[in-house]
Amino acid sequence: MDIHEILRLLPHRYPIILVDRVLELEPGKRIAALKNVSVNEPVFMGHFPHYPVMPGVLIVEAMAQAAAILAFRTFNLKSDRESVYYFVGIDEARFKRPVVPGDQLILKAQILRNIRGIWKFSAQAMVGDKLASEAQLLCTMRGLPGGAGQ
């Protein structure tokens, strides 16, 4: 799946769209996606100018965006102006190595369960064959209050 199809599924746009390509997708089971980490990203002007490191919160967000694509494809959903895909929990987050410009981040997510519209995923971010980060993510889609998307 290329960036054009990703942009049709996710509501995120620059500078917060963090999935560049989907490499593998098995609806109902798993996804592998790619994030190219570039020194030109605005976050690196401040984190850290003397040694750019991708913030952990953005790595978790990238894993969540990959998980959202998996959920949308699994349940034939699309992002729209009437709803938002939210985090409802992040458990067991661990950061094993820094992610720096020039790295290719492979984002993996597996569906663990979906109960009453709350999806639980096991997610990993890899650089090559090394684990950079992992977490369990809980996410849900909710309608916007009072038609706020109009």
MIDOVEX-230937 format. One record per residue: residue number from 1; x, y, z of N, C-alpha, C in turn. Coordinates in nm, 3 decimals. Example, Ala and Ser with C-alpha at 12.3 -4.5 7.8 and 13.67 -1.06 7.14 Angstrom:
residues 2
BAGU     n       n.u       n.v       n.w      ca.u      ca.v      ca.w       c.u       c.v       c.w
BAGU     1     1.319    -0.569     0.780     1.230    -0.450     0.780     1.320    -0.330     0.780
BAGU     2     1.285    -0.225     0.708     1.367    -0.106     0.714     1.290     0.003     0.787
end
This chain:
residues 150
BAGU     n       n.u       n.v       n.w      ca.u      ca.v      ca.w       c.u       c.v       c.w
BAGU     1     0.086    -0.116     0.000     0.000     0.000     0.000     0.091     0.122     0.000
BAGU     2     0.066     0.215    -0.093     0.150     0.334    -0.102     0.090     0.449    -0.020
BAGU     3     0.158     0.561    -0.021     0.118     0.675     0.062    -0.019     0.729     0.023
BAGU     4    -0.056     0.720    -0.104    -0.186     0.771    -0.147    -0.300     0.693    -0.083
BAGU     5    -0.287     0.563    -0.077    -0.390     0.481    -0.012    -0.389     0.501     0.140
BAGU     6    -0.271     0.517     0.197    -0.261     0.544     0.341    -0.334     0.673     0.375
BAGU     7    -0.315     0.777     0.293    -0.380     0.906     0.318    -0.532     0.898     0.301
BAGU     8    -0.580     0.803     0.221    -0.725     0.782     0.209    -0.782     0.717     0.335
BAGU     9    -0.699     0.640     0.407    -0.745     0.570     0.528    -0.728     0.654     0.654
BAGU    10    -0.613     0.716     0.670    -0.582     0.789     0.794    -0.616     0.937     0.780
BAGU    11    -0.661     1.000     0.888    -0.688     1.144     0.883    -0.562     1.229     0.901
BAGU    12    -0.452     1.170     0.942    -0.329     1.243     0.972    -0.269     1.304     0.845
BAGU    13    -0.206     1.418     0.862    -0.137     1.487     0.754    -0.005     1.541     0.807
BAGU    14     0.079     1.590     0.717     0.208     1.646     0.756     0.185     1.752     0.863
BAGU    15     0.265     1.753     0.967     0.386     1.675     0.991     0.363     1.551     1.077
BAGU    16     0.239     1.507     1.099     0.216     1.396     1.192     0.182     1.264     1.122
BAGU    17     0.177     1.259     0.991     0.159     1.130     0.924     0.293     1.056     0.935
BAGU    18     0.291     0.939     0.997     0.416     0.870     1.031     0.428     0.732     0.968
BAGU    19     0.345     0.701     0.871     0.356     0.575     0.797     0.377     0.612     0.650
BAGU    20     0.486     0.566     0.592     0.517     0.597     0.452     0.468     0.490     0.356
BAGU    21     0.465     0.366     0.401     0.428     0.255     0.312     0.385     0.137     0.397
BAGU    22     0.290     0.060     0.349     0.253    -0.066     0.412     0.321    -0.177     0.333
BAGU    23     0.398    -0.258     0.402     0.474    -0.366     0.339     0.395    -0.496     0.333
BAGU    24     0.323    -0.526     0.441     0.241    -0.648     0.450     0.117    -0.615     0.531
BAGU    25     0.005    -0.674     0.493    -0.117    -0.655     0.569    -0.202    -0.780     0.556
BAGU    26    -0.233    -0.839     0.669    -0.322    -0.954     0.675    -0.441    -0.913     0.761
BAGU    27    -0.553    -0.870     0.695    -0.668    -0.821     0.772    -0.708    -0.919     0.882
BAGU    28    -0.737    -0.863     0.998    -0.776    -0.944     1.113    -0.659    -0.998     1.192
BAGU    29    -0.537    -0.980     1.140    -0.422    -1.040     1.207    -0.307    -0.942     1.230
BAGU    30    -0.242    -0.897     1.121    -0.117    -0.824     1.142    -0.089    -0.728     1.027
BAGU    31     0.005    -0.637     1.054     0.053    -0.541     0.955     0.202    -0.519     0.976
BAGU    32     0.272    -0.489     0.868     0.410    -0.440     0.873     0.413    -0.317     0.784
BAGU    33     0.462    -0.206     0.838     0.465    -0.080     0.765     0.602    -0.016     0.782
BAGU    34     0.627     0.085     0.701     0.758     0.149     0.697     0.746     0.298     0.728
BAGU    35     0.837     0.347     0.810     0.854     0.490     0.836     1.000     0.523     0.809
BAGU    36     1.025     0.605     0.706     1.160     0.653     0.680     1.186     0.773     0.771
BAGU    37     1.291     0.766     0.848     1.324     0.873     0.943     1.425     0.966     0.875
BAGU    38     1.385     1.092     0.853     1.467     1.188     0.781     1.509     1.302     0.874
BAGU    39     1.629     1.349     0.856     1.678     1.462     0.935     1.600     1.589     0.904
BAGU    40     1.528     1.591     0.793     1.449     1.709     0.754     1.319     1.722     0.832
BAGU    41     1.284     1.626     0.916     1.159     1.635     0.992     1.172     1.745     1.097
BAGU    42     1.065     1.825     1.113     1.073     1.942     1.202     1.112     1.910     1.346
BAGU    43     1.077     1.793     1.396     1.105     1.759     1.536     1.255     1.759     1.566
BAGU    44     1.338     1.731     1.465     1.482     1.721     1.491     1.550     1.856     1.512
BAGU    45     1.482     1.965     1.483     1.540     2.096     1.513     1.551     2.117     1.664
BAGU    46     1.467     2.047     1.740     1.469     2.065     1.885     1.495     1.940     1.965
BAGU    47     1.502     1.823     1.900     1.514     1.696     1.974     1.620     1.607     1.909
BAGU    48     1.735     1.619     1.926     1.814     1.722     1.991     1.905     1.779     1.884
BAGU    49     1.926     1.912     1.878     2.005     1.968     1.768     2.146     1.910     1.758
BAGU    50     2.207     1.876     1.870     2.343     1.823     1.866     2.349     1.671     1.841
BAGU    51     2.236     1.602     1.858     2.229     1.457     1.832     2.083     1.420     1.811
BAGU    52     2.032     1.432     1.686     1.890     1.410     1.661     1.845     1.267     1.696
BAGU    53     1.740     1.259     1.776     1.680     1.132     1.818     1.528     1.144     1.802
BAGU    54     1.465     1.045     1.742     1.320     1.046     1.727     1.256     1.028     1.865
BAGU    55     1.165     1.119     1.904     1.102     1.106     2.036     1.022     0.976     2.048
BAGU    56     1.029     0.916     2.165     0.956     0.792     2.191     0.807     0.806     2.165
BAGU    57     0.751     0.921     2.199     0.607     0.941     2.178     0.572     0.932     2.030
BAGU    58     0.662     0.977     1.942     0.636     0.967     1.798     0.653     0.824     1.747
BAGU    59     0.741     0.748     1.809     0.754     0.606     1.772     0.625     0.534     1.809
BAGU    60     0.572     0.561     1.928     0.445     0.499     1.969     0.333     0.544     1.876
BAGU    61     0.330     0.671     1.841     0.228     0.721     1.748     0.239     0.651     1.613
BAGU    62     0.360     0.629     1.563     0.379     0.559     1.436     0.325     0.417     1.445
BAGU    63     0.352     0.348     1.557     0.298     0.212     1.575     0.145     0.217     1.576
BAGU    64     0.088     0.319     1.641    -0.058     0.331     1.648    -0.118     0.359     1.511
BAGU    65    -0.051     0.439     1.430    -0.102     0.464     1.295    -0.102     0.336     1.212
BAGU    66     0.002     0.256     1.225     0.003     0.127     1.155    -0.111     0.040     1.205
BAGU    67    -0.132     0.037     1.336    -0.242    -0.041     1.394    -0.377     0.009     1.344
BAGU    68    -0.391     0.141     1.328    -0.517     0.198     1.278    -0.544     0.151     1.136
BAGU    69    -0.441     0.148     1.052    -0.458     0.098     0.916    -0.506    -0.047     0.919
BAGU    70    -0.446    -0.128     1.006    -0.488    -0.268     1.021    -0.634    -0.276     1.064
BAGU    71    -0.673    -0.197     1.163    -0.812    -0.198     1.210    -0.906    -0.152     1.100
BAGU    72    -0.872    -0.044     1.030    -0.959     0.007     0.924    -0.977    -0.096     0.814
BAGU    73    -0.869    -0.161     0.775    -0.877    -0.264     0.670    -0.952    -0.388     0.719
BAGU    74    -0.935    -0.423     0.845    -1.001    -0.542     0.900    -1.152    -0.524     0.905
BAGU    75    -1.196    -0.404     0.947    -1.339    -0.381     0.967    -1.401    -0.294     0.858
BAGU    76    -1.327    -0.275     0.746    -1.376    -0.197     0.633    -1.423    -0.058     0.676
BAGU    77    -1.342     0.008     0.758    -1.372     0.142     0.807    -1.287     0.245     0.735
BAGU    78    -1.332     0.369     0.739    -1.253     0.480     0.689    -1.262     0.594     0.788
BAGU    79    -1.157     0.669     0.796    -1.160     0.791     0.875    -1.255     0.888     0.806
BAGU    80    -1.330     0.963     0.885    -1.419     1.064     0.827    -1.423     1.186     0.917
BAGU    81    -1.496     1.286     0.878    -1.502     1.412     0.953    -1.595     1.403     1.073
BAGU    82    -1.659     1.290     1.092    -1.754     1.273     1.202    -1.696     1.191     1.319
BAGU    83    -1.574     1.139     1.301    -1.519     1.052     1.406    -1.368     1.072     1.417
BAGU    84    -1.315     1.023     1.528    -1.172     1.029     1.555    -1.128     0.894     1.610
BAGU    85    -1.010     0.850     1.568    -0.949     0.727     1.617    -0.858     0.767     1.733
BAGU    86    -0.892     0.722     1.854    -0.824     0.764     1.976    -0.742     0.651     2.038
BAGU    87    -0.632     0.693     2.106    -0.568     0.607     2.204    -0.659     0.600     2.327
BAGU    88    -0.676     0.484     2.386    -0.740     0.475     2.517    -0.646     0.411     2.618
BAGU    89    -0.532     0.365     2.572    -0.434     0.310     2.665    -0.306     0.272     2.594
BAGU    90    -0.196     0.286     2.665    -0.065     0.240     2.619    -0.004     0.166     2.736
BAGU    91     0.017     0.038     2.719     0.070    -0.046     2.826     0.205    -0.105     2.786
BAGU    92     0.288    -0.127     2.885     0.414    -0.198     2.869     0.503    -0.138     2.761
BAGU    93     0.501    -0.006     2.746     0.587     0.059     2.647     0.733     0.051     2.692
BAGU    94     0.817     0.012     2.599     0.960     0.000     2.625     1.036     0.055     2.506
BAGU    95     1.147     0.122     2.534     1.232     0.179     2.432     1.369     0.115     2.446
BAGU    96     1.409     0.041     2.344     1.529    -0.042     2.353     1.653     0.020     2.290
BAGU    97     1.633     0.110     2.192     1.746     0.174     2.126     1.699     0.304     2.064
BAGU    98     1.787     0.403     2.050     1.748     0.527     1.986     1.719     0.507     1.837
BAGU    99     1.627     0.585     1.786     1.596     0.588     1.643     1.646     0.723     1.594
BAGU   100     1.732     0.721     1.491     1.798     0.842     1.445     1.773     0.862     1.296
BAGU   101     1.793     0.985     1.247     1.777     1.009     1.104     1.861     0.911     1.021
BAGU   102     1.800     0.865     0.913     1.863     0.765     0.828     1.811     0.625     0.856
BAGU   103     1.751     0.605     0.973     1.693     0.473     1.005     1.565     0.451     0.926
BAGU   104     1.538     0.326     0.896     1.407     0.286     0.846     1.341     0.210     0.959
BAGU   105     1.229     0.263     1.003     1.155     0.205     1.113     1.050     0.110     1.055
BAGU   106     1.059    -0.017     1.090     0.957    -0.114     1.049     0.859    -0.125     1.164
BAGU   107     0.735    -0.089     1.135     0.627    -0.086     1.235     0.544    -0.212     1.220
BAGU   108     0.533    -0.288     1.328     0.455    -0.411     1.325     0.345    -0.403     1.429
BAGU   109     0.228    -0.453     1.393     0.118    -0.459     1.490     0.037    -0.585     1.463
BAGU   110    -0.008    -0.645     1.572    -0.094    -0.763     1.566    -0.217    -0.735     1.651
BAGU   111    -0.333    -0.775     1.599    -0.456    -0.759     1.677    -0.458    -0.867     1.784
BAGU   112    -0.472    -0.825     1.909    -0.486    -0.920     2.019    -0.634    -0.947     2.047
BAGU   113    -0.717    -0.839     2.039    -0.861    -0.858     2.059    -0.935    -0.730     2.022
BAGU   114    -1.065    -0.746     2.001    -1.155    -0.633     1.977    -1.282    -0.662     2.057
BAGU   115    -1.301    -0.586     2.163    -1.419    -0.604     2.249    -1.491    -0.471     2.257
BAGU   116    -1.616    -0.472     2.213    -1.703    -0.353     2.217    -1.636    -0.229     2.158
BAGU   117    -1.569    -0.248     2.044    -1.508    -0.135     1.975    -1.376    -0.088     2.031
BAGU   118    -1.321    -0.159     2.129    -1.187    -0.127     2.182    -1.092    -0.233     2.127
BAGU   119    -0.998    -0.188     2.045    -0.899    -0.279     1.989    -0.775    -0.279     2.074
BAGU   120    -0.721    -0.398     2.095    -0.592    -0.411     2.165    -0.493    -0.471     2.067
BAGU   121    -0.378    -0.406     2.057    -0.273    -0.447     1.965    -0.144    -0.471     2.041
BAGU   122    -0.066    -0.565     1.993     0.074    -0.577     2.032     0.152    -0.512     1.918
BAGU   123     0.240    -0.418     1.951     0.310    -0.343     1.847     0.460    -0.339     1.875
BAGU   124     0.537    -0.338     1.767     0.682    -0.330     1.775     0.731    -0.233     1.669
BAGU   125     0.841    -0.166     1.697     0.913    -0.084     1.600     1.055    -0.139     1.592
BAGU   126     1.094    -0.176     1.472     1.224    -0.238     1.450     1.310    -0.148     1.361
BAGU   127     1.441    -0.149     1.385     1.537    -0.091     1.293     1.626    -0.207     1.251
BAGU   128     1.612    -0.247     1.126     1.678    -0.369     1.082     1.619    -0.486     1.159
BAGU   129     1.704    -0.567     1.219     1.655    -0.680     1.299     1.657    -0.650     1.448
BAGU   130     1.678    -0.521     1.483     1.686    -0.484     1.625     1.557    -0.415     1.669
BAGU   131     1.508    -0.457     1.786     1.389    -0.397     1.844     1.423    -0.258     1.896
BAGU   132     1.348    -0.157     1.848     1.367    -0.021     1.897     1.266     0.012     2.005
BAGU   133     1.142    -0.036     1.988     1.036    -0.007     2.083     0.928    -0.112     2.072
BAGU   134     0.853    -0.128     2.182     0.737    -0.218     2.182     0.635    -0.165     2.282
BAGU   135     0.509    -0.199     2.258     0.402    -0.156     2.348     0.275    -0.234     2.315
BAGU   136     0.185    -0.235     2.411     0.049    -0.280     2.384    -0.036    -0.154     2.375
BAGU   137    -0.112    -0.143     2.268    -0.190    -0.023     2.240    -0.338    -0.056     2.245
BAGU   138    -0.415     0.030     2.310    -0.560     0.020     2.310    -0.614     0.143     2.237
BAGU   139    -0.701     0.118     2.139    -0.751     0.226     2.055    -0.900     0.205     2.028
BAGU   140    -0.968     0.314     1.997    -1.110     0.306     1.962    -1.144     0.420     1.867
BAGU   141    -1.253     0.403     1.793    -1.304     0.510     1.710    -1.431     0.562     1.774
BAGU   142    -1.440     0.693     1.787    -1.556     0.757     1.850    -1.605     0.871     1.764
BAGU   143    -1.737     0.890     1.766    -1.796     1.003     1.697    -1.762     1.132     1.768
BAGU   144    -1.755     1.239     1.692    -1.726     1.370     1.748    -1.851     1.428     1.812
BAGU   145    -1.838     1.495     1.925    -1.955     1.551     1.992    -2.018     1.665     1.911
BAGU   146    -2.149     1.662     1.900    -2.222     1.772     1.837    -2.187     1.798     1.692
BAGU   147    -2.144     1.695     1.619    -2.111     1.716     1.478    -1.995     1.811     1.459
BAGU   148    -1.895     1.803     1.547    -1.781     1.895     1.545    -1.702     1.888     1.415
BAGU   149    -1.716     1.780     1.341    -1.640     1.765     1.219    -1.701     1.837     1.100
BAGU   150    -1.811     1.904     1.116    -1.878     1.968     1.002    -1.829     2.108     0.980
end
